[in-house]
Amino acid sequence: MSVLVREKATGKYFSYVKGAESAILARLTPESAQSGLKTKIEDEVFKFGGKGLRTLVFAMKEMDQEEVNAIDWSKADD
């Protein structure tokens, strides 16, 4: 699930998304993946999963106007 938010004060756009770690981690920027963030998240998800808990990952991305304009809104859920 995703939501696009526009901050009134600055006009900046942010995309927030939640989902399975396999789907979210596959979309990390190269910088985030190389920083050790991916490994840390995978370790934490493994710990929770080992306890029988359901896991979801939450991510955020700042988007520029061109990226927002490129969204195909016909594919968005109601």
URZI-V566372 format. One record per residue. N is the residue number from 1. PSI is psi in whole degrees, -180 to 180 (999 if undefined). BURIAL is # if it has 24 or more other ideal C-beta (glycine too) atoms within 12 Angstrom, else .. D_CENTER is the distance of its C-alpha to the mean C-alpha in whole Angstrom. Layout:
n->N psi->PSI burial->BURIAL d_center->D_CENTER
n->N psi->PSI burial->BURIAL d_center->D_CENTER
//
This chain:
n->1 psi->140 burial->. d_center->9
n->2 psi->155 burial->. d_center->8
n->3 psi->140 burial->. d_center->10
n->4 psi->128 burial->. d_center->11
n->5 psi->138 burial->. d_center->13
n->6 psi->123 burial->. d_center->16
n->7 psi->119 burial->. d_center->18
n->8 psi->-44 burial->. d_center->21
n->9 psi->-37 burial->. d_center->23
n->10 psi->-18 burial->. d_center->21
n->11 psi->5 burial->. d_center->20
n->12 psi->149 burial->. d_center->17
n->13 psi->142 burial-># d_center->14
n->14 psi->135 burial->. d_center->10
n->15 psi->127 burial-># d_center->8
n->16 psi->135 burial->. d_center->6
n->17 psi->147 burial->. d_center->4
n->18 psi->149 burial->. d_center->6
n->19 psi->-172 burial->. d_center->8
n->20 psi->144 burial->. d_center->10
n->21 psi->-34 burial-># d_center->9
n->22 psi->-38 burial->. d_center->11
n->23 psi->-42 burial->. d_center->9
n->24 psi->-47 burial-># d_center->6
n->25 psi->-28 burial-># d_center->8
n->26 psi->-17 burial->. d_center->10
n->27 psi->9 burial->. d_center->8
n->28 psi->148 burial-># d_center->8
n->29 psi->155 burial->. d_center->10
n->30 psi->-36 burial->. d_center->14
n->31 psi->-44 burial->. d_center->14
n->32 psi->-41 burial->. d_center->12
n->33 psi->-38 burial->. d_center->13
n->34 psi->-17 burial->. d_center->17
n->35 psi->-6 burial->. d_center->16
n->36 psi->-6 burial->. d_center->16
n->37 psi->-43 burial->. d_center->13
n->38 psi->-45 burial-># d_center->12
n->39 psi->-42 burial->. d_center->16
n->40 psi->-44 burial->. d_center->15
n->41 psi->-45 burial-># d_center->13
n->42 psi->-41 burial->. d_center->14
n->43 psi->-46 burial->. d_center->18
n->44 psi->-42 burial->. d_center->16
n->45 psi->-40 burial-># d_center->15
n->46 psi->-42 burial->. d_center->19
n->47 psi->-47 burial->. d_center->20
n->48 psi->-43 burial->. d_center->19
n->49 psi->-36 burial->. d_center->20
n->50 psi->-22 burial->. d_center->23
n->51 psi->5 burial->. d_center->24
n->52 psi->14 burial->. d_center->23
n->53 psi->146 burial->. d_center->20
n->54 psi->139 burial->. d_center->17
n->55 psi->141 burial-># d_center->14
n->56 psi->152 burial->. d_center->11
n->57 psi->144 burial-># d_center->7
n->58 psi->135 burial->. d_center->5
n->59 psi->160 burial-># d_center->3
n->60 psi->145 burial->. d_center->5
n->61 psi->132 burial->. d_center->7
n->62 psi->135 burial->. d_center->10
n->63 psi->146 burial-># d_center->12
n->64 psi->172 burial->. d_center->16
n->65 psi->-37 burial->. d_center->18
n->66 psi->-41 burial->. d_center->19
n->67 psi->-40 burial->. d_center->15
n->68 psi->-43 burial->. d_center->15
n->69 psi->-27 burial->. d_center->19
n->70 psi->-7 burial->. d_center->18
n->71 psi->132 burial->. d_center->16
n->72 psi->94 burial->. d_center->18
n->73 psi->-15 burial->. d_center->18
n->74 psi->-19 burial->. d_center->21
n->75 psi->-2 burial->. d_center->18
n->76 psi->145 burial->. d_center->16
n->77 psi->155 burial->. d_center->17
n->78 psi->999 burial->. d_center->20
//
